[in-house]
Amino acid sequence: MASKVKKELPGYLRASRASAVPYRPRVALMPGDAVRIARELQEMTQNDLAAATDIPQGAISAIERGRIALGDVRAEKFARALKVHPAVLLWPQWSVEDEAKRAG
């Protein structure tokens, strides 16, 4: 019967749980990415979104690819159709936690 040997971690790998910071990956999202993600989460095609917003499918494609600006009027139309707040689409990088840290 083999005995279980408990190996100790080197000092540079030991850290208390209190000082550990959870890994939080960051990816730069653009407003067009936010529109695409929200649309896909609602299981809508670009044509479905075009029908719901009266915005041409070609314009939706261009917005999602970052070719044309989203703008506040389009963001409001998309927000209603996608059931999200317009800020989610216009400022996808904004974070309450980051703002609290900045305010200090």
C-alpha angles and dihedrals in degrees: 000000000000118000119230112245116204110215119208120225119240114261095253090058096047115094133156116249089239092064096043115108117208115243111252113182116213124207122182107244123194123204090257090056089052091052092050093047093048091046093050092047088055088050091238127146122221087256091054090051091047091054092048095049106029088235113131117254090236091057090050090052091050092049092050090050092047094245094124131026120261097222128191097271093053091042090057092050092048092045092056093048094043095041096236135116113267090238089065088062100037099045108024092161095057114113130186090213093052092049091050090053091050092049086051 
